[in-house]
Amino acid sequence: MSKLRNLLAVPVAALIVTLTGCAAITPQEYTPAPVQLAKQHPQTVSVSVQAKDMGDAERTKTESANMTAALSDAITASKAFSGVLKEGGDYKLTVQVFNQTVPVMGFSMSTTLEMGWTLTRKDTGAVVWQESIKTEHTTGATEAFSGAERVKMAISASVKKNYVEGLKRIAALQL
């Protein structure tokens, strides 16, 4: 009986993982399509994104790293700054998830996201720009079979929208 239970555990676990889509959202899923900006700044920037605390330090750290990589890629693709550096740079862009609503169940999954954006000069530490940006996205029932996948799609789309809006606002700055 014990062997049978162990044999059934593997396919059941695989089915649960398949249906729930428990994988983390990748940087590619967070990265928006390249944005045409009104202005491209000649300075360099370092980027840091802090994901919302998920109650698991390792998962929050991974999510923050994925979101940082995605925003760095978006800045590079849009040429919002001349370059993105891991350390140093002329400016430091810090983005933090303040509020995030995620549905537990439903056919259409809607998320709202509020991120705080702060751009500071590296040499003086002076805050050049600071703003809260709210975005939302609804993923319809026909876009994915799994509810968990629809939630994941809604979250990544609201992050992409937030990044696009943030980059447009940065492009409007006189640096």
QUIQUI-V836316 format. One record per residue. N is the residue number from 1. PSI is psi as a letter, one per 30 degrees, with the letter a starting at -180 (NA if undefined). OMEGA is omega in whole degrees, -180 to 180 (NA if undefined). D_LAST is the distance of its C-alpha to the last C-alpha in Angstrom with 1 decimal. Layout:
# QUIQUI-V836316
N,PSI,OMEGA,D_LAST / N,PSI,OMEGA,D_LAST
This chain:
# QUIQUI-V836316
1,e,-180,70.4 / 2,e,179,67.7 / 3,e,179,67.2 / 4,e,179,66.9 / 5,e,179,64.3 / 6,e,179,62.3 / 7,e,179,62.6 / 8,f,-177,61.4 / 9,e,-177,58.4 / 10,e,179,56.6 / 11,e,178,56.6 / 12,e,178,55.9 / 13,e,179,52.8 / 14,e,178,51.7 / 15,e,180,52.2 / 16,e,179,50.2 / 17,e,180,47.2 / 18,e,-177,47.4 / 19,e,-176,47.6 / 20,f,179,45.0 / 21,h,-171,42.3 / 22,g,-179,41.4 / 23,l,178,39.0 / 24,l,177,35.4 / 25,k,-176,32.8 / 26,l,176,31.5 / 27,e,-180,27.9 / 28,e,180,28.9 / 29,f,178,30.0 / 30,f,-173,26.6 / 31,k,178,24.6 / 32,l,173,23.8 / 33,l,180,24.4 / 34,k,-176,21.6 / 35,k,173,19.2 / 36,j,-177,18.4 / 37,l,179,14.7 / 38,e,-178,13.6 / 39,k,176,10.6 / 40,k,-176,10.2 / 41,k,-179,7.4 / 42,f,-178,9.1 / 43,l,177,8.5 / 44,l,-177,11.3 / 45,k,167,11.9 / 46,k,-171,15.2 / 47,k,175,16.6 / 48,k,176,19.4 / 49,k,178,21.2 / 50,j,178,24.1 / 51,l,176,26.8 / 52,k,180,29.1 / 53,k,-177,32.0 / 54,g,-179,34.9 / 55,f,179,37.5 / 56,j,-174,37.7 / 57,e,-178,35.5 / 58,e,179,35.8 / 59,e,178,35.1 / 60,e,179,32.0 / 61,e,179,30.8 / 62,e,180,31.5 / 63,e,178,29.9 / 64,e,179,26.7 / 65,e,179,26.7 / 66,e,179,27.4 / 67,e,177,24.6 / 68,e,179,22.1 / 69,e,-179,23.5 / 70,e,179,23.1 / 71,e,177,19.5 / 72,e,178,18.8 / 73,e,180,20.9 / 74,e,178,19.2 / 75,e,179,15.7 / 76,e,-178,17.5 / 77,e,-178,19.5 / 78,f,-177,16.8 / 79,h,178,14.6 / 80,e,174,11.6 / 81,l,-178,10.6 / 82,f,178,12.7 / 83,l,176,14.8 / 84,k,-179,15.9 / 85,k,177,17.7 / 86,e,179,20.4 / 87,l,176,19.6 / 88,b,-177,16.9 / 89,l,179,13.7 / 90,e,-178,10.4 / 91,l,173,9.8 / 92,k,177,12.7 / 93,j,178,13.2 / 94,k,180,16.4 / 95,k,-178,18.3 / 96,k,175,21.7 / 97,j,179,24.6 / 98,e,-177,25.9 / 99,k,178,28.5 / 100,k,174,30.3 / 101,k,-178,33.6 / 102,k,-180,35.7 / 103,l,178,39.1 / 104,e,180,42.2 / 105,l,179,44.3 / 106,l,179,44.7 / 107,e,174,44.7 / 108,k,-177,41.2 / 109,j,180,38.7 / 110,k,175,35.7 / 111,k,171,32.9 / 112,k,-174,30.1 / 113,k,174,27.1 / 114,k,180,24.5 / 115,k,176,21.7 / 116,k,-178,19.3 / 117,k,177,15.7 / 118,k,177,13.7 / 119,k,-179,10.4 / 120,l,173,10.6 / 121,k,180,9.6 / 122,e,-175,12.7 / 123,e,-177,13.5 / 124,f,-176,13.8 / 125,g,-179,14.1 / 126,k,176,12.2 / 127,j,-179,11.5 / 128,e,-176,8.1 / 129,k,177,9.8 / 130,k,-177,13.5 / 131,k,174,15.8 / 132,k,-179,19.2 / 133,k,179,20.0 / 134,k,176,23.7 / 135,l,176,25.3 / 136,l,178,28.9 / 137,k,175,31.2 / 138,k,174,34.9 / 139,k,-176,36.8 / 140,l,-177,40.2 / 141,f,-177,43.6 / 142,f,-176,44.1 / 143,f,177,41.0 / 144,k,-179,42.5 / 145,e,-175,45.9 / 146,k,175,44.9 / 147,e,179,43.4 / 148,e,178,41.5 / 149,e,178,40.0 / 150,e,177,39.0 / 151,e,179,37.3 / 152,e,179,35.4 / 153,e,180,34.4 / 154,e,179,33.2 / 155,e,-177,31.1 / 156,e,179,29.5 / 157,e,179,28.8 / 158,e,175,27.3 / 159,e,178,24.9 / 160,e,180,24.0 / 161,e,180,23.4 / 162,e,179,21.1 / 163,e,180,19.1 / 164,e,-180,18.8 / 165,e,178,17.8 / 166,e,180,15.1 / 167,e,177,13.6 / 168,e,-180,13.9 / 169,e,176,12.1 / 170,e,180,9.1 / 171,f,-179,9.3 / 172,f,-178,9.2 / 173,l,172,5.9 / 174,j,-178,3.8 / 175,NA,NA,0.0
